[in-house]
Amino acid sequence: MTSKITLFNIINCIVLSPSDIAPSKIKEGRLQAGGIVNKITPDTQIDALVVKKQYPLICDGTAEFEESDIRSRKTFNYQDISASNKSESRLAVKTKFFKEMEETDTIYLILH
């Protein structure tokens, strides 16, 4: 029996494929996060996940992932995101986040 990760009170999400990320951003360990970074407030956080398979669209309340399907996960609280990252709408996920990513994976950025 595998455990599940459940994210509640989803405000916004972005779903990407590995091909959406420029190789230069992977080398820098940065992930373009569009407007999701600009919407973070002190009482919310952003979860960035690399998942082995695509889950149903989850941008409306609650998302549940099998822990065994998650290759990488990074959580950002409001204070974790620098002013420069906010102005450039990016998340500093570090290169390790992308290390095991495969072409068939799905990347979720979830503001909750």
N, C-alpha and C positions, 0 to 999 in steps of 0.2 A: 504494500500500500504506500503510495507516494503522498507526500504532503503537498498542500496547496498554499499559494500566496494569494491573498485577497486584498485588493485595493478598493477603498470606499470613497464616496463623495467625489467622484471624478468631475472635474470642472472642464478640462480640455485634454485632448490627446492628439498625437501625431503618430502616424504609422508610416514607416520607411522600409525600403529594401536596401541591402548592402550596396547595390548599384547606384543608389541615390547619394551616396557619400563619396566625395572626391578623395582620391588617394592621398592628396596632400593633407587633408583634414584627419585622415586616419593616422598618418605619420606624426601629426601635431597632437593627436589625442583630443581633438575637439570635434564637437558634434553641433552642426547648425540646428538650432531649435526653434527657428521661426518666432512667432509671437508668443509661444508658450513661456519663454523666459521672462518676457515683459509682463506677464499676467501673474507671476508668483507674488504672494503677499506673505507677511510674517506668520500667518496661521496655516500656510499650505506648504507642500513639498512637491518635488518632481522626481519621479522614478524613471530611469532610463534602463531599458531591458533589451537584451539580444535573446530572442526566443527561437527555438528550433523549428517551430511550425507557426502558422498563422492562426490566431484565434478570431472568433467573430468580432465584429466591430464593437468596441467597448467604450465609446465616448459618451456614455449616458448614465452614469451612476456607479456601477460596481464592475470590477474586472477580477477574474480568477484565473490563475495560471498554475499548471502543474510545476512543482519545483524542479522536477527532472528535465523539463523542457527549457529551462532558463540557462543559457550559457554564461551570460554576464548580467550583473545588476549593479547599478549605482544610484544612490538616493541623494538628492540635494535639498537641503533646507534653505530657507530664505537667506540666512547669513552665509551660506556656503558659496553663493554666487556673487562674484566680484562686480564692481561697477562696469569694468571694461567688458566683461562677459555679457552683462545685461545690455550694454549699448550695442554690442555686436551680435546679440541674440544667439549666443552659443553656450554650450556646456563643456566644461573641461573634464571630460570623462577619463582621460589618460589613455595611453596606447594599449595598456593591458585589457581595457574594455573590448577592444576590437580583435584581440589576439586569436581567439578560437572561432571567430565569426566565419560562417560559410555563406556562399552565394544564395542558398535557399532559405536562409534565416529571415526573420522579421524583426525590425527594431521598433519598439514602442517608447514614446515619450509621454508620460502621463502626469498631468498636474492634478493633484488631489489634496 
